[in-house]
């Protein structure tokens, strides 16, 4: 369960303090603050491409302990690094380490469980990730309010220390089977390429919640970091509950049905948030974004683990994470360009229309499949 925890925590531990960080870095401070998220996504993307290969050679125990230690040390950079370049490098390393943690842990879940049990395990993993993200968001907001935005970064070495202890006590050394087939990686990538591109889009939209929502709350007059953390924490609570129920939801609605539910929720959330500067809209938007985060996260990992075997799963998950966080990396520059033309609220509304169109397509596809026969693929 540690992998997805580290991935979510990397972006939520100081998200409520982003406006404070932006104020310290001057004229382009908002973009710099957002890029601390984007560069971590880039680290996740690069690390994800190599993590499957590293896992095959290092093994589960060695890789998880080493990457968790690196995660804690690099995450502490925000406490003391004042140069923007060094701060961004430390965030890149955090993403790199988190990618290795995610691939190791998701490979383990895929190897230990199958079918509905795997769906439930992935749902529980996402739920716990959202719970630790909630703790990080609220605690980070409180720490930033008391001691400035840098104090929120104290959470990273604490997380790393606890994670190393857990890994040392509980994880045995296993090396995934290596199959030296020529072009195997290329075949995995080609077979899953359409889904990987979809995942990149889904995560680009998901990152609106972490890179942009705090700034929109500030525009609405929510100037306290601790108060902003409560808005974001509301989203995280709903995401945790939704992820916890993912296994039951996909049995009742089908995997495609859960996907459609997440899209509809996010489309409504973005339109509400963009509609006007009222706290009620922000709260409702946070609730609906939570459904999207809690359903789409398990959905993408469930799809890839179901379509791969033990030998290919590590690299397939690595490729998936690379595309997911390519979307996360592209979110700040894409949104900044859109916001310059349409304004922050207009950018949210346009993103909502895009997701609404995707939801309509998913709904029609799901209805067509039900008319033809039982679902055979997500």
N, C-alpha and C positions, 0 to 999 in steps of 0.2 A: 504493500500500500504506500510505501515511502516515495515511489517515483512520481506519481501524479500530485502528491502533496507538494513536492519540491517545485514542480512546474507551476502550480497555481500560486504558491507562496512567493515565488520569484517576482511576481507582478503585483501582488496585493499588499505586501508588507509595508509599503510606503505610498500606496496609491492615493490615500487621502491627503498626503502632504505634497503632492505634485505642484499645486499653486504656490506653496511656500518655496519650494525649490526653484520654480520659475522666477520668483521675485528676486532671488539671490543672484541669478545669472543674467539679469539685465534685459536688454531689448529683445533678444531672441531666446529669452529664458523659457517661454512656453514650449517652443520647439525642442530645446535641449532636454527639458523635463520629459516630454513625450518620447524623445529618442532614447532615454534610459530604458524605456519599455521596448522600443523598436530594436535597439542593439542587443538586448537580452534575447529577443526573438531571433535575431540573426545568429547569435551563439547557439541557440537551440536548433536552428536549421542546419548549421554547419556540423554541430555535434551529432545530430541525428543521422546525417549521411555516413558518419564514420562509426557510430556507436555499435551497430550490428557487427561489423568487422572486429571492433575492439572486444566486444563481448565474447565472440567465438574464440579469441586468443587469450583473454585475461580470465574469463570465467565469472560467474555471478558474484561470489563473495569478494574477490579482489577488486572488481570494477565498482561494485556498489560502495564499498568502504572508501576507496580512493576518491571517487567522484563526490561522495557526500562530504568528505574532508575538504576537498577543493571548493565545493559549493559554500561552505561556511566561511572559509578564509577569504574568498573573493567577495562574498556578500558583505563582509565587514568593511570593504573599501569605501562605502558611502559615509562611514564614520569619520574618516580622516582625509580623504583625497579631495583636494580643492581644484586641481586642474581638470577641466572638462574632459580632455582626452583620456586621462588616467581613469577618471570615473567611468567613462563609457567603456574603456577596456575591461575594467573590473566587472561591469554588467555583462559584457560579452562572455567572459569566463564563467559567470554564474549560469548563463544560458547553456554553455557548452557542458558544464557539469550536470545540470539538470537533465539534458538530453540523454546522457549515459545512464542516469538513474532511472529515467522513464523506460528506456528500452530494456534494461535489466529486469525491472519489476513487471512490465507488461509481458515480457517473454515468459517469466515465471508463472504469471496468472494463466497465460495461454497454455503452458505445458501442464499445469496442475488441474485445470478444469476444462470441460467441454459443454457445448450446447447451452441449455438454459442456465446451468450452473455457472458457466463462463460469463453469460450476460449479467447474472446477479453479482458475481465477483467484480466485474468491471464497474457495475453500478455502485457497489459499496466503495470501491476504490475512488471513484469520482466524488461520491458523497463525502468521504473523509477528506479528500482534497479540498472540497468546498468548505468543510468545517474548519480546517486549519487556515484556509484563506480568510474566513470570517474572523478568526482569532487574530490573524496578522493584520487585517484591515482595521479592526476596532482598536487593537493595542497600538498599532502604528499611528493611528490618528491621535490617540491619547498621548503617546510619547512625543509626537511632533508638537502638540499643543503645549506640552510642559517644557520641552527642551529643544525645540526646533526640529526641522525635518531630518537632520542627520541622526538624531537619536533613534528614529524608527529603524535604522539599519542594524541596531544592536540585536535585532531578532535573528539575523542570519547566522552569526556564530553560535547562538544558542540552539537554533534548529540543527545546524551541522553537528554540534557535539552530541545532541540527543540521537540524531540519525546514525552517527557512527557507532554509538553504544548499542543501539537496537540491531544494527547490521552485524556487529561482532558477536552478539549473544544469540542471534536467531537464524542466520543464513549459512547454509553449507555451500561448498564450492562445487558448481556444476558448469561444464563447458558444453554449449550447444553443439550438436553434430555439425560437422563441416563437410559440405559436399562440393568437391572441386570441379563442378560442371562449368564449362566455358559459357560465358554469356548468361549465367543464371540471374545475376543482378539486373541485367538489361531486360530479361523476360519478366521478372517481377514488376519492374517499373512500367513496362509497356502494358502488361495485363491490368494493372491497377491505375494506370495514368489518368483516365477520366475521373475516377473517384478521388485521386490525389488533388487534381485541379479543383474539384468541388470543395474538398476540405480546406484548401487555401482560401477560397472565397468565404466559406463559413467562418473561419477563424479571423479573417480580416474584419468581418462584421462583429464578431465576438469581442474583438479588442476595442471596439467603441466603448464598452463598459469600463475598461481599465485605463485607456489613454485619453478619453475625451469627456467622460461623464462628470469627473470631478471639476473640470473647467466650466462645464455648463452649469453645474450647481453653484459655482462661484458667481457666474453671471446672474443667477437667480437670487443672489444676496446671501448665500450660505458661505460665510467667510471663515467659519471655525473648522479646523481640520478634524476635530473630534466629531462634530455634527455631520460633516461630509462622510465620515467613516460609517455613521449609522445608516445613511441612505445606501451606501455601497454594501454595507453589511446586510441590509434587508434583501438585496439581490442575492447575496451569497447564501443566506439561509434558505431561500426558495430553491436555489440551485442545488444545495445539498439534499433537500427533501426530494426534489425531482430525480436526482441521480440515484438516491437510495431506492426509489421506486422503479428505476429503469427496467429491471428484470421483469417485474409484474406488468409494467406498461407495454413492453414489447411483446409479451405473451397475449395481452388483451387486444392491443391495437395493431400489431405487427410492427416490425422494424421500420417499414416505410411510414406507418401511421405515426410513430413517435417522431420521426423526422419531420413530417408535415406539421404536427403539433408544435414543435420547436420553432419552425419557420413562421407560422401564423402568430405565435406569441411575440417573436422578435419584431415582426412587421408592425404589430399594434404598439409595442413598446416604443419604437423609434418615432412613430407618428405622434404618440402622446407627448413624448419628451420634446419633440420639435414644435409642438403646437403652441405652447405658451409658457411663460415664466410663473407657473403656479406649483407650490409644493405638492399638491394632490396629483398633478400630472407626473412629477418626478417620482413620487412613491409608487404610483401605478406602473410607470415605466420600469422601475427597478424590479417590481414583482414579476412582470412579464419577461424582462431580460433574464431573470433567474431561471424561469422555465426553459428558455432557450439554452442557456449555459449548461444547465443540469441534464438536458436531453441530448444535445448535439455532441458534447464531449464523449460520453459513453458510446453514442451511435457510431462515430467515426472509428473508434478503436475496436468496437465489437465487429464491425464489418470487415476490417482487415484481419483480425485474428480468426474469424470464421473462414476466410478465403485462403488461408495459408496453413502450412504444416510446421512442425517444430523446427525443421531445418531452415525454412525460409522466413519464419515469423520475425526473428530478430531484425533482419535487414528490412523486411517489409514495414515493420513498425517504425524503424528508423527513417525510411523514406517518407512515411506518413507524417511523422513529426516535422521533417524538413519542410514539407509543403504547408503544413498547418502554420508553422512559424515564419514561413515566407509571407503568408498572409498577415501575420502579426507585425512583421518588420515593415511591410508596405503600408500599413494602416496610417501612421502619422503623416508621411508625405502625401498620400492620396487624400486624406481627410483635410489636411492643411490647404491643398490646392482647391478642393471643393468648397471649403469654408471661405476662402478668399473671394470666391465668385458669388456664393449663395448665402454666406453667413453661417455661423455654427448651427443654428436651428434649421436652416434650410438644408444643410448637409445631412442632418439627422433625418429629415423628411424624405430626401432623395434616396438615402440608404434604405429607409422603410419601404419605399415603393419598389426598389430592386428586390428586396426580400419577399414582398407581397407577390411579385410576379413569379419568383422561384417557388413560393408556396402554392400558387395556383397550378403551376406545372406539375409539382409533386402530387397534389391532390388528384389531378386528372389522370396521372400515371397510375396512382394507387387504385382509383376507381376502375380503370381499364384492366388492371391485373386481377382485381376481384371478379370482374365480369368474365375474364378468360379462365381463371382457375386459381388454385392455391398459390401463395407467394413462394417463389423459388429463389429469389435473390433480393437484396435490399435495394 
